[in-house]
Amino acid sequence: MSGSAILDSQRMFEHACAFCDCAKFCEVEPNNIEYRMRSHTVSGIVNSAFACEVFIKMLLVFHGRTVIEIKGHKLKTLWEEFRTLDNATAALVEERMREWFNSTNANMFDELLSEASNAFEYWRYIYEKQEGSININFLRGFRLLLRDVCCRQLFEKSWEEYKRG
């Protein structure tokens, strides 16, 4: 991997972590928001989906793709690309998500990823639509797991170890 790929990966990781933090704030800090509206849930979904997108793109760059090669917002498409580059890590993430949901459904990850695949684009403009449905818990778990996986790839330590310095 070239030095620029490492630099790009680290910058992408930091960027994704910032959106991850914003998503968490929308989810768990309602009392700190001056006037709580339903749209904070939407903001959480959008920030979660974008954090997932950038984390996956970071993994793609880490494994040799260029930033120019990884356009688009569809989580499923990006994940399928990552799976071709690092099937072992992808399989581990998928299994950990099934465990997190305590699911015996072998297709659970693919089903929920398909449902959330276009969340960034769809939910940004939810006010233009009559309805929307998404598993917020999937997005939350996926973004947190991706953050940890990215941290391990970049720094060879877990997110918890990384935070401690």
C-alpha positions as CSV (number, residue, x, y, z in Angstrom):
1,M,0.0,0.0,0.0
2,S,1.4,3.4,-0.9
3,G,1.9,6.2,1.7
4,S,-0.9,8.2,0.1
5,A,-3.4,5.3,0.5
6,I,-2.5,5.2,4.2
7,L,-2.9,9.0,4.5
8,D,-6.2,8.8,2.7
9,S,-7.4,5.9,4.8
10,Q,-6.6,7.8,8.0
11,R,-8.3,10.9,6.9
12,M,-11.4,8.9,5.8
13,F,-11.4,7.2,9.2
14,E,-11.4,10.5,11.0
15,H,-14.1,11.8,8.7
16,A,-16.3,8.7,9.3
17,C,-15.8,8.9,13.0
18,A,-17.1,12.5,13.1
19,F,-20.3,11.4,11.3
20,C,-20.5,8.4,13.7
21,D,-20.3,10.9,16.7
22,C,-23.0,13.1,15.1
23,A,-25.3,10.1,14.6
24,K,-24.8,9.0,18.2
25,F,-25.6,12.6,19.4
26,C,-28.9,12.5,17.5
27,E,-29.8,9.1,19.1
28,V,-28.8,9.5,22.7
29,E,-28.6,13.2,23.5
30,P,-32.1,14.5,23.0
31,N,-32.1,16.5,26.2
32,N,-29.1,18.5,25.0
33,I,-31.0,19.6,21.9
34,E,-32.8,22.9,22.4
35,Y,-36.0,21.8,20.8
36,R,-36.4,18.2,19.9
37,M,-38.0,17.4,16.6
38,R,-38.7,14.1,14.8
39,S,-36.1,15.3,12.2
40,H,-33.4,14.5,14.7
41,T,-34.1,10.9,14.2
42,V,-33.8,11.5,10.4
43,S,-30.5,13.3,11.0
44,G,-29.3,10.3,13.0
45,I,-30.2,8.0,10.2
46,V,-28.5,10.1,7.6
47,N,-25.3,10.6,9.7
48,S,-25.3,6.8,10.5
49,A,-25.6,5.8,6.9
50,F,-22.9,8.3,5.8
51,A,-20.6,7.1,8.5
52,C,-21.1,3.5,7.3
53,E,-20.4,4.6,3.7
54,V,-17.2,6.3,4.5
55,F,-16.0,3.5,6.8
56,I,-16.6,1.0,3.9
57,K,-14.9,3.3,1.5
58,M,-11.9,3.6,3.9
59,L,-11.6,-0.2,3.9
60,L,-11.7,-0.1,0.1
61,V,-8.9,2.5,-0.1
62,F,-6.9,0.6,2.5
63,H,-7.1,-2.5,0.3
64,G,-5.9,-0.6,-2.8
65,R,-8.8,1.1,-4.4
66,T,-8.4,4.8,-5.1
67,V,-10.8,7.4,-3.9
68,I,-11.8,8.0,-7.5
69,E,-12.8,4.4,-8.0
70,I,-15.3,4.3,-5.1
71,K,-18.0,6.7,-6.1
72,G,-21.6,6.2,-5.0
73,H,-23.6,6.0,-1.8
74,K,-25.2,2.5,-2.0
75,L,-24.0,0.6,1.0
76,K,-24.7,-2.8,-0.5
77,T,-22.7,-2.1,-3.7
78,L,-19.8,-0.8,-1.6
79,W,-20.0,-3.8,0.8
80,E,-20.0,-6.3,-2.1
81,E,-16.9,-4.6,-3.5
82,F,-15.2,-4.9,-0.1
83,R,-16.2,-8.5,0.2
84,T,-14.3,-9.3,-3.0
85,L,-11.2,-7.7,-1.5
86,D,-11.3,-9.1,2.0
87,N,-13.9,-11.9,2.3
88,A,-12.6,-13.0,5.7
89,T,-13.2,-9.6,7.4
90,A,-16.5,-9.2,5.6
91,A,-17.7,-12.6,6.8
92,L,-16.6,-11.7,10.3
93,V,-18.6,-8.5,10.3
94,E,-21.7,-10.2,8.9
95,E,-21.4,-12.9,11.6
96,R,-20.9,-10.4,14.4
97,M,-24.0,-8.5,13.2
98,R,-26.1,-11.7,13.2
99,E,-24.8,-12.4,16.8
100,W,-25.6,-8.8,17.8
101,F,-29.2,-9.3,16.6
102,N,-29.2,-12.8,18.1
103,S,-30.4,-14.0,14.7
104,T,-30.2,-17.5,13.2
105,N,-31.3,-16.1,9.8
106,A,-28.3,-16.7,7.6
107,N,-29.6,-13.9,5.2
108,M,-30.3,-11.4,8.0
109,F,-27.2,-9.2,7.2
110,D,-27.9,-9.1,3.5
111,E,-31.6,-8.3,4.0
112,L,-31.0,-5.5,6.4
113,L,-28.1,-4.1,4.3
114,S,-30.4,-4.1,1.3
115,E,-33.0,-2.2,3.2
116,A,-30.4,0.4,4.4
117,S,-28.4,0.5,1.2
118,N,-29.8,3.8,-0.1
119,A,-30.5,5.3,3.3
120,F,-28.1,8.3,2.9
121,E,-29.8,9.5,-0.3
122,Y,-33.4,8.5,0.6
123,W,-33.6,9.8,4.2
124,R,-31.9,13.2,3.4
125,Y,-35.1,14.0,1.4
126,I,-37.6,12.1,3.5
127,Y,-39.7,15.3,3.7
128,E,-40.5,14.8,0.0
129,K,-41.9,11.3,0.6
130,Q,-44.9,10.0,2.3
131,E,-43.1,7.4,4.4
132,G,-39.9,5.6,5.1
133,S,-38.9,2.5,7.0
134,I,-35.5,1.4,8.2
135,N,-33.9,-0.6,10.9
136,I,-32.1,2.0,12.9
137,N,-30.5,-0.6,15.1
138,F,-28.9,-2.2,12.1
139,L,-27.4,1.1,11.1
140,R,-26.2,1.8,14.6
141,G,-24.6,-1.7,15.0
142,F,-23.1,-1.6,11.6
143,R,-21.5,1.8,12.0
144,L,-20.0,0.9,15.4
145,L,-18.7,-2.5,14.1
146,L,-17.2,-0.8,11.0
147,R,-15.5,1.8,13.2
148,D,-13.9,-1.0,15.2
149,V,-12.9,-3.0,12.1
150,C,-11.4,0.1,10.4
151,C,-9.5,0.9,13.6
152,R,-8.0,-2.6,13.7
153,Q,-7.0,-2.4,10.0
154,L,-5.4,1.0,10.3
155,F,-3.9,0.9,13.8
156,E,-3.9,-2.8,14.8
157,K,-6.0,-2.0,17.9
158,S,-9.7,-1.9,18.8
159,W,-11.7,1.3,19.0
160,E,-11.6,1.1,22.7
161,E,-7.8,0.7,22.7
162,Y,-7.4,3.5,20.2
163,K,-9.5,5.9,22.3
164,R,-7.2,5.3,25.3
165,G,-4.2,6.5,23.2
